[in-house]
Amino acid sequence: MPLLFHPEHPALAGELHSRPHTVLNAPCAVAHLAIVPAGDAGLRELLTELDDGNATTVDERHHAVTFGALALRWERHTEFESLAISRACSGQTPPGSPVDDLPPGWLDRIAGDIVSAALVFVEGVEGGCSNAELPELLGSSHVVGSRVLGEAATVHTAFSHTGDGYVRYHVRDLAMSPDHTGRLVQRLIEIETYRMMALLGLPMAKSLAPGLGRLEQRLAELVARLDAVTDLAEEQALLDELFDLAQTSEQQVADSAYRFAATDAYGRIVNDRLRDLREQRIDHLQAVGEFLERRFEPALRTCQATARRQESLSQRISRTANLVRTRVDVGLQKQNRSLLATMARRSRMQLRLQQTVEGLSVMAISYYSLGILTYLLGGFIETDRLRLVVSVTAPAFLIAIWFLLRRWRHHIARDEEEN
């Protein structure tokens, strides 16, 4: 019986092998570009133009071709694309850039913004650049470096952009296999790529800082006004201002949350790759990880601090709005209680007036009823006897009419309760 796998099983199983390293032999050179595409940038289509018939496609995120002595590899990441160009460099000291072997103007056709550009030169123990020649190769006199992978290689870089925009790394192979060389080069490329991707959050953090300061100052002013507000209308106006402040704050959070989360994730990857290098310090040089800890970590912490400020500001606005909303609710309850008390007093007054009118109505109805009775009996009974009859029957009329009106009122009240 065949097994029933989850629809995503093939993709999940292949994720561990989605970005295999390239097997490299020293001496060689690798150029790597990280590109944020502009819309549907056709980098993969550009790559197929160089295909000499040995293209390899793993899935829709990976494509590799060869062009003469060059091996080109394209990958699609979450928010950027990468292009790695490698070439063997036998006999060249220092190794030349593989970008020089591309067709003229081919790179200029890439649509998108290049975030990271790295050149990694791998040389053997014999020959190659001397330590004195490294500053010229790396484009700066401030060189950092260390022994890596248990002293199987040395890595030097200046983290400095030269005139062509590439950050250069020099690797000296002391005792590495081709697999080790490929993994080391991949780690260096990932350190450079994710370092630059992480730093994309820094300009946003700097641009948000003044606005956050203004929002925090505005919130402090609104909180200070709470003690001076006594009128319900002023409290509602203060609540409206807090809602406007909350809207502005939440909009900033929504605009920057993804960027700061990505910066944090990329920074973790850089630190993981640095640990994988297993650096050992070279006496007279600052180690790569030490350099990044002093220069790269503050940028990450700035982004983290800005994200925490945004979260703290949002929580403070929420607490203040809840406080003002509670005051408004209490004020409304007081108004409602006062209004209900006034309505109760008016109801009692209306009841008393109704009772007074009811008593007058009994007197009026009795008076007119006795008058009608007097007219009806006037032709049959003498005047003296008629007065006696009226005097005797008047209390009975009063009681009967009062009782009838009372029953009628109770009947109306019962009908209203039932309805």
N, C-alpha and C positions, 0 to 999 in steps of 0.2 A: 504494500500500500504506500503510495507516494506521500511524503510529508507535506503538510499545508503550511507554508511559510507566510509570515507577515509581508504585506506588499512592499514595505521598506527594507526588508531583510537584505537584499543584494547591496543596496546603498550603504546600509549600516555595517555590513560585513566588510565592504571595500573601503570604508573610511580610514581604517588603520593603514592602508596601503595607498591612500589617495595622493600623497606627495612624496614619492620615493626619491632618495638622493641620487645624483648622477655619479657614476664611477669615473674618477679622474686620476690621471697619472701626471706626476711632476716631470718636467715643467709644463705649466698650462696657465691659461688666463680665462677668467669668467667675468662677463659684464652682466649686470642685473638692473632692470628698471622696474619700478613700481608705479603704475599709472592709474589715476582716477579717471575712468572713461567719461567722455562727453556724450551722453546719450548712448546710442547703440554704436559705440566705436568698433570699427571692423578690424581690430588688431589680429584676430584669428584669420580673417580673410586675407590680410596683408601677408601673414605668415605662409599661407598656402601658395602665394606667388613665388616663394623661394624654394618650394618643395622640389627635390630632385628625384622623387619617386620612392623615398624611404620614410614617408610620414607615418607617425604612430599616434593614434587617438585612443586614449583610455576611456574617456567619457566626455560629456559636453563641457567639462571644466579643464580638460588637459589635452594638449596637442603638441606634438614634437615633430620637427622636420630637420633635415640636414641640407646644408648649402655649401658645397665644396668642403673645405676643412672645418666649417662651422657646424655646431649642433645647437639648434634653437629650440627652446621649450617655453610654451605659453601655458599659464594657469589663471583661472578665474577664482578670486577670493571673494569674501563677503562684500567689500566695498571698493576693491581695486583689482586690477589685473597685473600680472607680472610677466616679464619676458627675460629669460636667462639665455645668454649667448656664450658658449664655451668653445675653446680652441686649444689644441696642443701647440706648444711653442718650443720645440727642440732647437737648441743652438742660439736662441735669442736671449740677450742679457742687456737690460731687463726684458721680460716678455712683452710683446706688443699687445695693444688693446684689440680684442676681437671685433670691436665695433668698426675698426678701420677696414675690415674685409667685407662689410655689407655694401650693397649697391649704393652709389651716391644718391643722397636725398631720400633713401628709403625710410629712415627714422623720422624725417620731417613730416611724413604722411600720417604719423600716429595722431589720432584725434583724442585729446584728453590732456590732463595735467600730470606731469611727471613729479611724483612726490619724493621718490628716492632713486638715486643712481649710484651704483657701487661697482668698483673694479677690484677683483681679487686676483693677485699674481701669486702663483705657487711655483717655488723653485726648489731644487734639490740641495743636498748638502754641498756638493762640489759645484763650484762656479757660482754664477748668479751675482746679485748685488751684495756688496759689503755693507756693514753697519754704517760706514761713513757716507755711503751713497743713498741710504734710505730717506733722509730728509728731502732730497731732490726728487726721488721717485714718488714720495707720498705728498709732496707739495707743501710741506711745513717743517720747520725746525723743531716743533713741539711734538715729538714722537712718543707714543705710549706703546707698551708691548709686554708680553709675558710668554712663558713656556706653558703649553697647553697639552691636554690629553696625556698626562703622566710623562711630560718631557719628550713626547713623540714629535712635537713641532713647536715652532715659535711663530707668534703673530705680532705684527707691528702695524700701526695705523696712526694717523694724525687727526682723524675725524674732521678733516678740513676739506672744504670744497675747492677744487682747483678751477682753473679757467673754463674747463669744459663741463663743470658741474658734478663730476664724479668724486666720490669719497673712495680713496684707495686703501686696500689692505695688502700687506705682504706676508705670505706664509712661507716658512722654510721647513721643508719636509726632512725631519731627522730620522724617523723610523716609522713611517706610516704606510699602510697598504692602500691600494686605490680606493677601497671602500671607506677607510678612515679619512682619506683626503676628501672624498665627496661629502661625507657627513660634516667634516669641519668647515668646508666651504659653504655648505648649506646653512650651518649655524651662524656663520659670520654674516651671510646675506640676510638671514632672518633678523639678526640683531640690528643691522642697519635699516632694513625695511620697517620693522615694527617700531624701532626708535623714532623714525620720522613720522609714521602714522600716529604714534602716541602724541607726538608734539603738535599735531593739528589742533588739539584742544587748548593749547597754551594761548594762542591769539584770542580765542573766544573768552577764555578766563580773564585775560587782561581787559578786553573790551567790556565785559560784564561788571567788572569791579566798581567803576564809578557809579553806574546805575544802581548797583546793590547798595552802595553807600547812601545814595539819595533816598532809596526806598526805606532803608533802616532809619535814617534821620526823620523821614516823614512819619514812620510808624511811632517813633519816640515822641514826636510832637502830638500825634493823636492820643497816645496814652496819657501824656501830660494834661490834655484837655478834659480827661474824664472827670476829674475832681471839680472842674468849674462848670460842668454841664448839669443843669437842674431841670430844664424844660424837656418835655417829651419830644417836641419837634426838633430840638437841638440834638437829642440822642439819636433820633432817626437819621438826621443829616450826618452825624458822625458815623453811623453804621453804613450809610451809603458811601462815604469816603473810604471806609475800610473794605467794602466790597470792591471798589475800584482799585484799591491797592492790592487786594488779593488777586484780582484778575490780571494785573500787570505782572505780579510775581509769578503766578502760575504759567503765564505765557512765556516768560523767560525760562522757567524750568522745562517746559515742553520743548522749547527751541534748542536747549543745550543738553538735555538729559542723555540723548543717544551719543553725542560727541564725548561727553565726560565718561560715560560707561565704556565706550570704545577705547578711550585713552587709558582707563584703568586696566582693561583687558590686555591691550597691547603692551603696557608697561610690565604686566605679570609675565607675558611671554618673553620679553627681553631679559628679565631677571632669571627666568628658567633657562634660557639659552646660555646666559653667562655662567650659571652653575654647571651646565653641561661641559663647558670648556675645561673645568678643573685647572684653573690658572695657578701658576707658580711664578712668583715675582722674579724678575731679572733685576739685579742689584741696582743698577743706575737708572732704571726706567720705572715710571708709574704704570701699574697694571691697567688693562682695559676696563675691568670691572670697577676698579677704584676710581678711574677717571669718570666713568658714567655715574657712579654713585654720587660724586661731588657735583656733576654738571647736569645729569639727566634726572636724577631723583627729585631735585627741587622743582623742576617743571611739573612732574607728576603730582607732587604735593600741592603745588599751586592750584592745579585743576581739582584735586580732591578737596582742598579747602574751600574753593569757590562753590563746589557742589554742596558741601556741608553748610556753607552760609546760606545758599538758596533754600535748602531744606529747613534750616533753623528759622529763617525769615518767614517761610510759609507757615510753620507751626506757630510762631509768635503771632502772626496776623490772625490765624484761626482762633487762638486762645483769646486774643483781644476782641475779636468779633463775637465770640461766644459770650464774653463778659458784657459787652454792650447790648447784645441781643437779650441777655437775661435782664438787664436793667430796663430795656424797652418793654419786655414782657411784664415785669413787675409793675412798671408805670401804667401799662394798659389794664392790668388787673385792678390796680387802685382806681383808675377811672371807671372801669366797669362796676366795681363795688360801690363807688359813689353814685353812679348812675342808677344802679339797682336800688340803692337806699332812697334816692329821690323818687323813683317810680313807686316804691312801697309807700312813701309818705303821701304821694298823690292818690294812690289807690285807697288808702285809709280815709283821706279827705273825701274822695268820691263816694266811699261807702257811707260815711256819715251824712253827706248831702242826700244820698239816695234814701237812707233811713228817715231823714227829716222830711223829704218829699213824700215818702210813703205814708208817714203819719198825717201830713197835711192832706194827702189824697183820701185817707180814711175819713177825715173830718169833712172834706168837701163832698165826697160821695154820700156820706150819711146825711149831710145837710140837705142836699138836693133830693135824696130819696125820701126823707121825711117831708119835704115840701110837696113832693108829688103825692105822697100818701095823704097829706092834709087836704089837698085839692080833691082827691078821689073820694075821701070820706066826708068832705064838708057838706055834701047834699043829703047825707043820711043821718049824721050824728050832730047833735046840738054842739054849740061852740064850747060850752064849759066841759061837756063830756069829751069832746074832740081833743081839747087841750090835755085832759087827763090821759086819754089813750096815747097821744103822742109822747107825753112825758114818760109813760110806762114802757112804750115800745122803743124809745130812742136808745137806751143802753143796749138793747138786744140788736138793733140795727148796727150800732157801732162795733159790737163784738163780732157779729156775723160778717160784716164787710172787712174788718181787720183779718179775720180768719181766712176768708176767701182770697184776699190779696196775698197773704203769707203763703198759702198753699200754691198759689199761682207762681210766686217767685221761686219757691223751692222746686216746683216742677220744671221751670226754665233752667235753673242751675243744674238739676240732675240731667236734663237733656244735653246741656253743654259738656258736662263731664263725660257722658257716654260717647258723644261725638269726638 
